[in-house]
Each structure stands twice: as C-alpha cells, then as structure tokens.
C-alpha cells in the first residue's frame, strides 16, 4: 500500500535495519482518502465510532492554539502513524490523549507486526533553521528513546503505553498488555533497559517552506550510516520524511495560519544541512 500512497524509498542497512525515505509534496486524492479513512482510528483507536467530523474538530482545536514548532511536531507524528499504518503496522496506542485533545505522552508510538513490538520516537524541524537535518533529528530521536528506556526520563512511558493499549477502542491483545505492564513494573522497580532489547523506530521530518526541493537520499543514507555504530537495537527502522509544507495538513484541518509566527510559505533560504 505504501507505494501507492507514499512516495517511498527503502534501503537495507544491515540484516536488522532499514532506512525508509518518504517525501510528501502534495495531498493527492489517494492521500486525502487514506487520511480520511485512517483519521479516527489513528486519533482515538481502531474501534472508536466517533465521526470524523467530531475528531477533526477536536484536532482543529488543539492545533489552533499551538505555535509553528508545536504544529510541526504533532503533524510529523501523525504522518508517522499514517505511514506505518500503510505498511501494515498495527498502532497499539492513540495519537490523542484520552483525557484531553493533546498528543499522547510517553512513547510517540507503540506498534505490533508479525508478533513483534516496535517503539517510535518522532522528531521534526523546519528547513530554514541552520541546525535541522534528517540525520540530526534521527540522532535526537534515538537519544530520546534511549532516555525513556534507561530511566533518565522521569515519567514511566510504559504505563502510559499500557493505558492506551488497554482502552477498548485500541483493542490490543492480552499479550501486548502483559508486555507493557511487565516493563512498567520494571520501571517502578528501577530495573531499566537499553535499546538493544527492542525494535525501535527513530523518525525525522523536515518541513520545507512551500517550495519543493529534492533531497539527495544517498547523502542522507551515508549520514545515517555514520550514526549506526552509536546505536544499539534489536531491530531498527529509520524513517526520514521531507514534507513540502506544514500548511498541507493545516489546510486539511481548516486551521488558519498564525499571524504571530513565521509561516511555512515564507520565502526563507532553504537549509543546506541535509
């Protein structure tokens, strides 16, 4: 499905690691249809019966009060859920928190496929910033995952993941719930873990400013390869995404541009750190 919805290149790094590169230039009909088909289940769980109009209104309210950085990060995370869904990963969490309209806390995503579990951390930035590149954001995402797993993070990410998976709308299997509860117990007992025991998905999204520019995927691959010796993992999926503009998703939700911030369509020089 990913080939027909997303423009994707997949490069093998080793027998347990892959790089997925995605570019999103526009929302064509296939993309819009897939977003509409997936929107409620991504936001509130596979079995949630709320209408898409209501969930879009909830998301609209959240984005309305956020600055550009907040909108970037949340949009990037949503499209990671969408992409993973398109390649048959089952989302074992809700994009939106149960208690409010904000994105979930803890891990950015917890997934299953073929009896394996995967953990996502998503980072993003705007191309006009000098320090933003796909490889830098991948490194940042990996460090964030490592901190959550090894106890440097104060909050228990496993318990949050359990609460989401245990929702009847998410409908996770008992085996998933048992795994999450066991790791949450470990966290409480200060029995922490390293990434080498887990299948992990560090993800990076770079937003352009309305004018498309092709990134050299081979160059991104070379920079990612330099990071790998610093990473530990059981299995690894690195996702690098380039998105033409934040406005694509904001327009889909009907969220107006903020007048007090630099907008994506601003004609700023494109960052050359790729």
Beta strands, then each sheet from edge to edge (+ up, - down):
strand 1: 7-14
strand 2: 17-24
strand 3: 90-91
strand 4: 109-113
strand 5: 116-126
strand 6: 199-207
strand 7: 235-243
sheet 1: 1+ 2- 7- 6- 5- 4+ 3-
end
